[in-house]
Amino acid sequence: ELSVFRIPPICLVSTGDELVNIEQTPAPHQIRSSNAVALRAILAKWAMEIDHQHILDDEKKVRRTITKLLSKYQIIIFMGGSSMGKFDFIPGILRKSGVTEHFYKIKQRPGKPMWFGSKGNQFVFALPGNPVSCFLCAERYVDAWLRHSLGIKQRVNKAILRRSFDFKPALSYFLQVKLTNENGCLFADPIPGSGSGDHANLANTDAFMELPEGKDSYREGEQFHVFPFKPIL
């Protein structure tokens, strides 16, 4: 006999009046809802049941939806609505709904306005809405949390920075890189992007390299942690 258990269903919740389905052609004031597609791809390896809902920027509707979600799902991931904008209601409503806040905002770029909380055996993530920020936080934190919850050891990967990079703010920086395996050594080439909204740039990269806070210059030849989202050869 073999004991097994089922990962509970998870609900992805996109937020914002400006989002349209990826099949639609967006108007000038709209963008395609790509985050749910990206997160489904990240979570696919866990073979879990994944539902998706979308909520508009209406505080009363957001409150009602969160109440329904908390009555049904053990794991909920919001995409957007976690920053400090006019329509970013999610963290406040979650707190008022009895979800204990464990942390809000991380000293990093991209992906600073991330929220995480729990209520009993329920767990709630609120990720930034910008596509690169959302993707990074899902890869770096949601996936790591799932591994830890399942008792799977997280593999540690390091790579050698191929080209020097400067970053002045007192934050950790997750640099998009292309990885190359040369005689057993992993090298990382920075891939310039156009900010946290440049989702297309991820197609040309393999990983995020974590450049730790505490310095503002990262030199060629230094070694740092990398978080691959594509297979390492």
PyRosetta script that sets phi, psi and omega in degrees:
from pyrosetta import init, pose_from_sequence

init()
pose = pose_from_sequence("ELSVFRIPPICLVSTGDELVNIEQTPAPHQIRSSNAVALRAILAKWAMEIDHQHILDDEKKVRRTITKLLSKYQIIIFMGGSSMGKFDFIPGILRKSGVTEHFYKIKQRPGKPMWFGSKGNQFVFALPGNPVSCFLCAERYVDAWLRHSLGIKQRVNKAILRRSFDFKPALSYFLQVKLTNENGCLFADPIPGSGSGDHANLANTDAFMELPEGKDSYREGEQFHVFPFKPIL")
pose.set_psi(1, 149.1)
pose.set_omega(1, 179.7)
pose.set_phi(2, -132.9)
pose.set_psi(2, 123.7)
pose.set_omega(2, 178.4)
pose.set_phi(3, -79.7)
pose.set_psi(3, 132.4)
pose.set_omega(3, 178.4)
pose.set_phi(4, -132.0)
pose.set_psi(4, 163.5)
pose.set_omega(4, 173.3)
pose.set_phi(5, -143.3)
pose.set_psi(5, 156.7)
pose.set_omega(5, -176.2)
pose.set_phi(6, -103.4)
pose.set_psi(6, 131.6)
pose.set_omega(6, 174.2)
pose.set_phi(7, -68.8)
pose.set_psi(7, 129.8)
pose.set_omega(7, -177.6)
pose.set_phi(8, -63.8)
pose.set_psi(8, 154.5)
pose.set_omega(8, 177.1)
pose.set_phi(9, -57.9)
pose.set_psi(9, 150.8)
pose.set_omega(9, -179.3)
pose.set_phi(10, -123.3)
pose.set_psi(10, 146.2)
pose.set_omega(10, 178.1)
pose.set_phi(11, -118.8)
pose.set_psi(11, 124.3)
pose.set_omega(11, 172.5)
pose.set_phi(12, -93.5)
pose.set_psi(12, 131.2)
pose.set_omega(12, -176.6)
pose.set_phi(13, -125.3)
pose.set_psi(13, 109.7)
pose.set_omega(13, 175.1)
pose.set_phi(14, -87.3)
pose.set_psi(14, 151.4)
pose.set_omega(14, -176.4)
pose.set_phi(15, -134.1)
pose.set_psi(15, 148.2)
pose.set_omega(15, 172.7)
pose.set_phi(16, 124.7)
pose.set_psi(16, 135.4)
pose.set_omega(16, 177.7)
pose.set_phi(17, -68.7)
pose.set_psi(17, -21.2)
pose.set_omega(17, -173.0)
pose.set_phi(18, -82.7)
pose.set_psi(18, -6.9)
pose.set_omega(18, -174.7)
pose.set_phi(19, -88.4)
pose.set_psi(19, 140.7)
pose.set_omega(19, 173.1)
pose.set_phi(20, -130.2)
pose.set_psi(20, 161.7)
pose.set_omega(20, 178.3)
pose.set_phi(21, -58.8)
pose.set_psi(21, 150.7)
pose.set_omega(21, -176.3)
pose.set_phi(22, -65.0)
pose.set_psi(22, -21.1)
pose.set_omega(22, 179.0)
pose.set_phi(23, -76.3)
pose.set_psi(23, -18.3)
pose.set_omega(23, -176.7)
pose.set_phi(24, -85.8)
pose.set_psi(24, 153.9)
pose.set_omega(24, 172.1)
pose.set_phi(25, -88.7)
pose.set_psi(25, 115.5)
pose.set_omega(25, -175.8)
pose.set_phi(26, -71.2)
pose.set_psi(26, 146.6)
pose.set_omega(26, 171.5)
pose.set_phi(27, -74.2)
pose.set_psi(27, 170.6)
pose.set_omega(27, -178.1)
pose.set_phi(28, -55.7)
pose.set_psi(28, -29.5)
pose.set_omega(28, -177.8)
pose.set_phi(29, -95.3)
pose.set_psi(29, 8.0)
pose.set_omega(29, -175.5)
pose.set_phi(30, -119.3)
pose.set_psi(30, 162.5)
pose.set_omega(30, 172.9)
pose.set_phi(31, -138.3)
pose.set_psi(31, 155.9)
pose.set_omega(31, 177.9)
pose.set_phi(32, -72.9)
pose.set_psi(32, 145.6)
pose.set_omega(32, -179.5)
pose.set_phi(33, -83.5)
pose.set_psi(33, 82.2)
pose.set_omega(33, -174.6)
pose.set_phi(34, -89.8)
pose.set_psi(34, -20.0)
pose.set_omega(34, -173.7)
pose.set_phi(35, -62.7)
pose.set_psi(35, -40.8)
pose.set_omega(35, -179.1)
pose.set_phi(36, -63.5)
pose.set_psi(36, -38.2)
pose.set_omega(36, 178.6)
pose.set_phi(37, -65.1)
pose.set_psi(37, -44.0)
pose.set_omega(37, -179.9)
pose.set_phi(38, -63.8)
pose.set_psi(38, -43.7)
pose.set_omega(38, -178.9)
pose.set_phi(39, -69.3)
pose.set_psi(39, -34.1)
pose.set_omega(39, 174.3)
pose.set_phi(40, -59.7)
pose.set_psi(40, -40.6)
pose.set_omega(40, 179.4)
pose.set_phi(41, -65.2)
pose.set_psi(41, -41.6)
pose.set_omega(41, 179.5)
pose.set_phi(42, -63.6)
pose.set_psi(42, -40.8)
pose.set_omega(42, -174.1)
pose.set_phi(43, -87.4)
pose.set_psi(43, -6.5)
pose.set_omega(43, -173.7)
pose.set_phi(44, -58.6)
pose.set_psi(44, -33.7)
pose.set_omega(44, -176.2)
pose.set_phi(45, -65.0)
pose.set_psi(45, -17.9)
pose.set_omega(45, -178.4)
pose.set_phi(46, -88.4)
pose.set_psi(46, -3.6)
pose.set_omega(46, 176.3)
pose.set_phi(47, 52.2)
pose.set_psi(47, 40.0)
pose.set_omega(47, 179.1)
pose.set_phi(48, -97.6)
pose.set_psi(48, 158.8)
pose.set_omega(48, 175.0)
pose.set_phi(49, -76.7)
pose.set_psi(49, 125.8)
pose.set_omega(49, -176.7)
pose.set_phi(50, -122.8)
pose.set_psi(50, 121.4)
pose.set_omega(50, 174.3)
pose.set_phi(51, -104.4)
pose.set_psi(51, 160.7)
pose.set_omega(51, 179.1)
pose.set_phi(52, -137.5)
pose.set_psi(52, 132.6)
pose.set_omega(52, 173.4)
pose.set_phi(53, -130.1)
pose.set_psi(53, 156.6)
pose.set_omega(53, 176.5)
pose.set_phi(54, -125.8)
pose.set_psi(54, 136.6)
pose.set_omega(54, 177.3)
pose.set_phi(55, -125.0)
pose.set_psi(55, 143.2)
pose.set_omega(55, -179.5)
pose.set_phi(56, -85.6)
pose.set_psi(56, 171.3)
pose.set_omega(56, -177.0)
pose.set_phi(57, -81.3)
pose.set_psi(57, 66.0)
pose.set_omega(57, 178.1)
pose.set_phi(58, -131.7)
pose.set_psi(58, 115.6)
pose.set_omega(58, -171.6)
pose.set_phi(59, -59.2)
pose.set_psi(59, -41.1)
pose.set_omega(59, -179.2)
pose.set_phi(60, -65.7)
pose.set_psi(60, -41.9)
pose.set_omega(60, 178.8)
pose.set_phi(61, -67.3)
pose.set_psi(61, -37.6)
pose.set_omega(61, 177.8)
pose.set_phi(62, -62.2)
pose.set_psi(62, -44.1)
pose.set_omega(62, -179.5)
pose.set_phi(63, -61.7)
pose.set_psi(63, -45.5)
pose.set_omega(63, 179.9)
pose.set_phi(64, -63.9)
pose.set_psi(64, -41.1)
pose.set_omega(64, -179.2)
pose.set_phi(65, -64.7)
pose.set_psi(65, -42.7)
pose.set_omega(65, 179.7)
pose.set_phi(66, -62.4)
pose.set_psi(66, -40.0)
pose.set_omega(66, 177.0)
pose.set_phi(67, -59.3)
pose.set_psi(67, -44.0)
pose.set_omega(67, 179.1)
pose.set_phi(68, -66.5)
pose.set_psi(68, -41.5)
pose.set_omega(68, -179.4)
pose.set_phi(69, -62.9)
pose.set_psi(69, -42.2)
pose.set_omega(69, -178.7)
pose.set_phi(70, -68.9)
pose.set_psi(70, -19.3)
pose.set_omega(70, 177.8)
pose.set_phi(71, -85.7)
pose.set_psi(71, -7.8)
pose.set_omega(71, -172.6)
pose.set_phi(72, -123.4)
pose.set_psi(72, -37.2)
pose.set_omega(72, -169.7)
pose.set_phi(73, -112.5)
pose.set_psi(73, 147.2)
pose.set_omega(73, 176.2)
pose.set_phi(74, -90.5)
pose.set_psi(74, -27.5)
pose.set_omega(74, 179.2)
pose.set_phi(75, -128.3)
pose.set_psi(75, 124.3)
pose.set_omega(75, -179.0)
pose.set_phi(76, -129.5)
pose.set_psi(76, 134.1)
pose.set_omega(76, 178.0)
pose.set_phi(77, -126.3)
pose.set_psi(77, 112.7)
pose.set_omega(77, 174.6)
pose.set_phi(78, -87.4)
pose.set_psi(78, 143.2)
pose.set_omega(78, 178.3)
pose.set_phi(79, -121.1)
pose.set_psi(79, 99.5)
pose.set_omega(79, -174.8)
pose.set_phi(80, 102.2)
pose.set_psi(80, 166.2)
pose.set_omega(80, 177.7)
pose.set_phi(81, 80.5)
pose.set_psi(81, 12.9)
pose.set_omega(81, -175.9)
pose.set_phi(82, -110.6)
pose.set_psi(82, 1.3)
pose.set_omega(82, -176.0)
pose.set_phi(83, -90.8)
pose.set_psi(83, -147.1)
pose.set_omega(83, -176.3)
pose.set_phi(84, -116.5)
pose.set_psi(84, 20.4)
pose.set_omega(84, -178.6)
pose.set_phi(85, -78.0)
pose.set_psi(85, 173.8)
pose.set_omega(85, -176.8)
pose.set_phi(86, -59.3)
pose.set_psi(86, -33.9)
pose.set_omega(86, -175.8)
pose.set_phi(87, -108.2)
pose.set_psi(87, 18.9)
pose.set_omega(87, -179.5)
pose.set_phi(88, -92.1)
pose.set_psi(88, 79.7)
pose.set_omega(88, -173.9)
pose.set_phi(89, -88.7)
pose.set_psi(89, -18.1)
pose.set_omega(89, -162.9)
pose.set_phi(90, -55.3)
pose.set_psi(90, -56.2)
pose.set_omega(90, -176.6)
pose.set_phi(91, -56.8)
pose.set_psi(91, -43.6)
pose.set_omega(91, -178.5)
pose.set_phi(92, -63.8)
pose.set_psi(92, -42.3)
pose.set_omega(92, -179.5)
pose.set_phi(93, -68.8)
pose.set_psi(93, -37.3)
pose.set_omega(93, 178.0)
pose.set_phi(94, -62.6)
pose.set_psi(94, -43.3)
pose.set_omega(94, 178.5)
pose.set_phi(95, -60.7)
pose.set_psi(95, -45.2)
pose.set_omega(95, -179.2)
pose.set_phi(96, -68.0)
pose.set_psi(96, -19.0)
pose.set_omega(96, 179.3)
pose.set_phi(97, -89.7)
pose.set_psi(97, 6.4)
pose.set_omega(97, 176.2)
pose.set_phi(98, 90.6)
pose.set_psi(98, 9.7)
pose.set_omega(98, 176.8)
pose.set_phi(99, -84.7)
pose.set_psi(99, 122.0)
pose.set_omega(99, -179.0)
pose.set_phi(100, -75.0)
pose.set_psi(100, 124.8)
pose.set_omega(100, 178.5)
pose.set_phi(101, -79.8)
pose.set_psi(101, 123.6)
pose.set_omega(101, 177.1)
pose.set_phi(102, -95.1)
pose.set_psi(102, -36.3)
pose.set_omega(102, 170.8)
pose.set_phi(103, -160.6)
pose.set_psi(103, 154.7)
pose.set_omega(103, 176.1)
pose.set_phi(104, -144.3)
pose.set_psi(104, 119.9)
pose.set_omega(104, -178.7)
pose.set_phi(105, 80.8)
pose.set_psi(105, 134.2)
pose.set_omega(105, -178.8)
pose.set_phi(106, -121.9)
pose.set_psi(106, 140.4)
pose.set_omega(106, -179.9)
pose.set_phi(107, -76.5)
pose.set_psi(107, 74.2)
pose.set_omega(107, -179.1)
pose.set_phi(108, -152.4)
pose.set_psi(108, 163.8)
pose.set_omega(108, 171.5)
pose.set_phi(109, -142.1)
pose.set_psi(109, 133.5)
pose.set_omega(109, -7.5)
pose.set_phi(110, -77.5)
pose.set_psi(110, 174.2)
pose.set_omega(110, 172.8)
pose.set_phi(111, 95.9)
pose.set_psi(111, 23.2)
pose.set_omega(111, -177.4)
pose.set_phi(112, -61.9)
pose.set_psi(112, -47.1)
pose.set_omega(112, -172.6)
pose.set_phi(113, -82.4)
pose.set_psi(113, 60.1)
pose.set_omega(113, 176.6)
pose.set_phi(114, -99.0)
pose.set_psi(114, 144.6)
pose.set_omega(114, -178.3)
pose.set_phi(115, -127.2)
pose.set_psi(115, 143.3)
pose.set_omega(115, 176.4)
pose.set_phi(116, -143.5)
pose.set_psi(116, 135.4)
pose.set_omega(116, 179.1)
pose.set_phi(117, -153.3)
pose.set_psi(117, 174.7)
pose.set_omega(117, 180.0)
pose.set_phi(118, -146.3)
pose.set_psi(118, 158.3)
pose.set_omega(118, 176.0)
pose.set_phi(119, -143.3)
pose.set_psi(119, 101.3)
pose.set_omega(119, -173.4)
pose.set_phi(120, 64.2)
pose.set_psi(120, -123.4)
pose.set_omega(120, 178.7)
pose.set_phi(121, -99.2)
pose.set_psi(121, 21.5)
pose.set_omega(121, 175.2)
pose.set_phi(122, -103.3)
pose.set_psi(122, 146.6)
pose.set_omega(122, -176.5)
pose.set_phi(123, -132.6)
pose.set_psi(123, 134.2)
pose.set_omega(123, -174.3)
pose.set_phi(124, -129.4)
pose.set_psi(124, 127.3)
pose.set_omega(124, 173.1)
pose.set_phi(125, -111.1)
pose.set_psi(125, 140.5)
pose.set_omega(125, 170.3)
pose.set_phi(126, -124.5)
pose.set_psi(126, 107.5)
pose.set_omega(126, -175.4)
pose.set_phi(127, -96.4)
pose.set_psi(127, 155.8)
pose.set_omega(127, 175.6)
pose.set_phi(128, -60.4)
pose.set_psi(128, 155.1)
pose.set_omega(128, -178.3)
pose.set_phi(129, -84.7)
pose.set_psi(129, -24.4)
pose.set_omega(129, 178.7)
pose.set_phi(130, -62.4)
pose.set_psi(130, 134.2)
pose.set_omega(130, -169.5)
pose.set_phi(131, -55.7)
pose.set_psi(131, -46.8)
pose.set_omega(131, -178.2)
pose.set_phi(132, -67.7)
pose.set_psi(132, -40.5)
pose.set_omega(132, 178.2)
pose.set_phi(133, -62.3)
pose.set_psi(133, -44.4)
pose.set_omega(133, 179.9)
pose.set_phi(134, -63.1)
pose.set_psi(134, -45.8)
pose.set_omega(134, -179.4)
pose.set_phi(135, -62.0)
pose.set_psi(135, -46.6)
pose.set_omega(135, 179.6)
pose.set_phi(136, -60.0)
pose.set_psi(136, -49.6)
pose.set_omega(136, -177.5)
pose.set_phi(137, -63.4)
pose.set_psi(137, -35.9)
pose.set_omega(137, 177.0)
pose.set_phi(138, -65.8)
pose.set_psi(138, -43.9)
pose.set_omega(138, 179.6)
pose.set_phi(139, -67.9)
pose.set_psi(139, -46.1)
pose.set_omega(139, -171.5)
pose.set_phi(140, -79.1)
pose.set_psi(140, -35.9)
pose.set_omega(140, -171.4)
pose.set_phi(141, -116.3)
pose.set_psi(141, -47.7)
pose.set_omega(141, -178.5)
pose.set_phi(142, -65.7)
pose.set_psi(142, -48.4)
pose.set_omega(142, -179.5)
pose.set_phi(143, -63.5)
pose.set_psi(143, -40.4)
pose.set_omega(143, 178.0)
pose.set_phi(144, -64.0)
pose.set_psi(144, -39.8)
pose.set_omega(144, 177.9)
pose.set_phi(145, -63.0)
pose.set_psi(145, -42.0)
pose.set_omega(145, 178.2)
pose.set_phi(146, -62.8)
pose.set_psi(146, -43.9)
pose.set_omega(146, 177.9)
pose.set_phi(147, -59.1)
pose.set_psi(147, -47.0)
pose.set_omega(147, 179.9)
pose.set_phi(148, -61.8)
pose.set_psi(148, -42.8)
pose.set_omega(148, -179.0)
pose.set_phi(149, -63.7)
pose.set_psi(149, -31.1)
pose.set_omega(149, -179.4)
pose.set_phi(150, -91.3)
pose.set_psi(150, -0.2)
pose.set_omega(150, 179.2)
pose.set_phi(151, 74.7)
pose.set_psi(151, 25.0)
pose.set_omega(151, -180.0)
pose.set_phi(152, -98.5)
pose.set_psi(152, 125.4)
pose.set_omega(152, -177.6)
pose.set_phi(153, -68.7)
pose.set_psi(153, 134.3)
pose.set_omega(153, 179.5)
pose.set_phi(154, -79.7)
pose.set_psi(154, 125.7)
pose.set_omega(154, 177.3)
pose.set_phi(155, -73.0)
pose.set_psi(155, 135.8)
pose.set_omega(155, 178.5)
pose.set_phi(156, -99.3)
pose.set_psi(156, 122.9)
pose.set_omega(156, 179.2)
pose.set_phi(157, -119.6)
pose.set_psi(157, 137.2)
pose.set_omega(157, 175.1)
pose.set_phi(158, -128.4)
pose.set_psi(158, 150.3)
pose.set_omega(158, 178.9)
pose.set_phi(159, -139.3)
pose.set_psi(159, 157.3)
pose.set_omega(159, 179.6)
pose.set_phi(160, -93.1)
pose.set_psi(160, 125.6)
pose.set_omega(160, 180.0)
pose.set_phi(161, -68.4)
pose.set_psi(161, 125.2)
pose.set_omega(161, -175.0)
pose.set_phi(162, -85.5)
pose.set_psi(162, -25.4)
pose.set_omega(162, -177.6)
pose.set_phi(163, -138.3)
pose.set_psi(163, 134.9)
pose.set_omega(163, -177.5)
pose.set_phi(164, -60.3)
pose.set_psi(164, 149.9)
pose.set_omega(164, -176.9)
pose.set_phi(165, -144.5)
pose.set_psi(165, 135.4)
pose.set_omega(165, 179.0)
pose.set_phi(166, -110.6)
pose.set_psi(166, 140.4)
pose.set_omega(166, 177.1)
pose.set_phi(167, -149.9)
pose.set_psi(167, 112.8)
pose.set_omega(167, -170.0)
pose.set_phi(168, -82.7)
pose.set_psi(168, -39.5)
pose.set_omega(168, -175.5)
pose.set_phi(169, -58.4)
pose.set_psi(169, 152.2)
pose.set_omega(169, -179.8)
pose.set_phi(170, -80.5)
pose.set_psi(170, 64.1)
pose.set_omega(170, -178.7)
pose.set_phi(171, -139.8)
pose.set_psi(171, 156.5)
pose.set_omega(171, 166.2)
pose.set_phi(172, -72.4)
pose.set_psi(172, 147.4)
pose.set_omega(172, -179.7)
pose.set_phi(173, -125.4)
pose.set_psi(173, 131.8)
pose.set_omega(173, 177.9)
pose.set_phi(174, -101.0)
pose.set_psi(174, 102.9)
pose.set_omega(174, -175.7)
pose.set_phi(175, -86.3)
pose.set_psi(175, 130.7)
pose.set_omega(175, 175.4)
pose.set_phi(176, -76.5)
pose.set_psi(176, 129.1)
pose.set_omega(176, -174.4)
pose.set_phi(177, -136.4)
pose.set_psi(177, 158.1)
pose.set_omega(177, 171.1)
pose.set_phi(178, -105.1)
pose.set_psi(178, 128.4)
pose.set_omega(178, -175.7)
pose.set_phi(179, -98.9)
pose.set_psi(179, 142.7)
pose.set_omega(179, 175.9)
pose.set_phi(180, -134.1)
pose.set_psi(180, 130.6)
pose.set_omega(180, 177.4)
pose.set_phi(181, -98.9)
pose.set_psi(181, 113.0)
pose.set_omega(181, -178.5)
pose.set_phi(182, -120.3)
pose.set_psi(182, 105.8)
pose.set_omega(182, 178.9)
pose.set_phi(183, 55.0)
pose.set_psi(183, 41.5)
pose.set_omega(183, 176.9)
pose.set_phi(184, 86.7)
pose.set_psi(184, -4.3)
pose.set_omega(184, 177.1)
pose.set_phi(185, -103.9)
pose.set_psi(185, 133.7)
pose.set_omega(185, -179.0)
pose.set_phi(186, -94.9)
pose.set_psi(186, 124.0)
pose.set_omega(186, 179.2)
pose.set_phi(187, -113.8)
pose.set_psi(187, 148.6)
pose.set_omega(187, -177.2)
pose.set_phi(188, -124.2)
pose.set_psi(188, 121.4)
pose.set_omega(188, 175.7)
pose.set_phi(189, -103.0)
pose.set_psi(189, 120.6)
pose.set_omega(189, 178.3)
pose.set_phi(190, -60.0)
pose.set_psi(190, 138.7)
pose.set_omega(190, 177.7)
pose.set_phi(191, -116.2)
pose.set_psi(191, 108.9)
pose.set_omega(191, -177.2)
pose.set_phi(192, -62.5)
pose.set_psi(192, 140.8)
pose.set_omega(192, 176.0)
pose.set_phi(193, -126.5)
pose.set_psi(193, -176.3)
pose.set_omega(193, -179.2)
pose.set_phi(194, -116.3)
pose.set_psi(194, 37.4)
pose.set_omega(194, 176.2)
pose.set_phi(195, 99.9)
pose.set_psi(195, -176.0)
pose.set_omega(195, -173.0)
pose.set_phi(196, -74.6)
pose.set_psi(196, -4.9)
pose.set_omega(196, 175.7)
pose.set_phi(197, -96.6)
pose.set_psi(197, -2.7)
pose.set_omega(197, -175.0)
pose.set_phi(198, -87.8)
pose.set_psi(198, 73.3)
pose.set_omega(198, -177.1)
pose.set_phi(199, -64.1)
pose.set_psi(199, -35.9)
pose.set_omega(199, -176.2)
pose.set_phi(200, -61.7)
pose.set_psi(200, -27.7)
pose.set_omega(200, -178.2)
pose.set_phi(201, -64.0)
pose.set_psi(201, -25.0)
pose.set_omega(201, 179.5)
pose.set_phi(202, -64.1)
pose.set_psi(202, -23.8)
pose.set_omega(202, 179.4)
pose.set_phi(203, -64.4)
pose.set_psi(203, -25.0)
pose.set_omega(203, -177.6)
pose.set_phi(204, -97.3)
pose.set_psi(204, 3.4)
pose.set_omega(204, -177.0)
pose.set_phi(205, -119.9)
pose.set_psi(205, 164.5)
pose.set_omega(205, -178.4)
pose.set_phi(206, -115.0)
pose.set_psi(206, -22.5)
pose.set_omega(206, -170.0)
pose.set_phi(207, -162.1)
pose.set_psi(207, 167.0)
pose.set_omega(207, 166.8)
pose.set_phi(208, -105.1)
pose.set_psi(208, 132.1)
pose.set_omega(208, 173.6)
pose.set_phi(209, -100.8)
pose.set_psi(209, 125.1)
pose.set_omega(209, -178.4)
pose.set_phi(210, -86.5)
pose.set_psi(210, 110.6)
pose.set_omega(210, 176.3)
pose.set_phi(211, -96.5)
pose.set_psi(211, 110.0)
pose.set_omega(211, -171.1)
pose.set_phi(212, -69.3)
pose.set_psi(212, 150.0)
pose.set_omega(212, 176.1)
pose.set_phi(213, -67.6)
pose.set_psi(213, 164.5)
pose.set_omega(213, 179.7)
pose.set_phi(214, 109.4)
pose.set_psi(214, -6.4)
pose.set_omega(214, 175.1)
pose.set_phi(215, -149.0)
pose.set_psi(215, 161.1)
pose.set_omega(215, -179.1)
pose.set_phi(216, -121.6)
pose.set_psi(216, 7.6)
pose.set_omega(216, 179.2)
pose.set_phi(217, -140.7)
pose.set_psi(217, 126.1)
pose.set_omega(217, -177.3)
pose.set_phi(218, -118.8)
pose.set_psi(218, 117.5)
pose.set_omega(218, -166.5)
pose.set_phi(219, -94.2)
pose.set_psi(219, 149.2)
pose.set_omega(219, 172.4)
pose.set_phi(220, -53.8)
pose.set_psi(220, 132.6)
pose.set_omega(220, -179.6)
pose.set_phi(221, 98.1)
pose.set_psi(221, -15.3)
pose.set_omega(221, 176.2)
pose.set_phi(222, -77.0)
pose.set_psi(222, 153.2)
pose.set_omega(222, -176.7)
pose.set_phi(223, -111.5)
pose.set_psi(223, 134.1)
pose.set_omega(223, -179.0)
pose.set_phi(224, -139.0)
pose.set_psi(224, 163.2)
pose.set_omega(224, 177.5)
pose.set_phi(225, -67.3)
pose.set_psi(225, 142.1)
pose.set_omega(225, 173.8)
pose.set_phi(226, -126.1)
pose.set_psi(226, 149.6)
pose.set_omega(226, 179.2)
pose.set_phi(227, -122.8)
pose.set_psi(227, 91.5)
pose.set_omega(227, -176.5)
pose.set_phi(228, -70.7)
pose.set_psi(228, 142.5)
pose.set_omega(228, 171.6)
pose.set_phi(229, -118.5)
pose.set_psi(229, 9.7)
pose.set_omega(229, 170.8)
pose.set_phi(230, -132.1)
pose.set_psi(230, 157.9)
pose.set_omega(230, -178.7)
pose.set_phi(231, -59.2)
pose.set_psi(231, 140.2)
pose.set_omega(231, 175.7)
pose.set_phi(232, -93.5)
pose.set_psi(232, 124.1)
pose.set_omega(232, 179.7)
pose.set_phi(233, -76.3)
pose.dump_pdb("model.pdb")
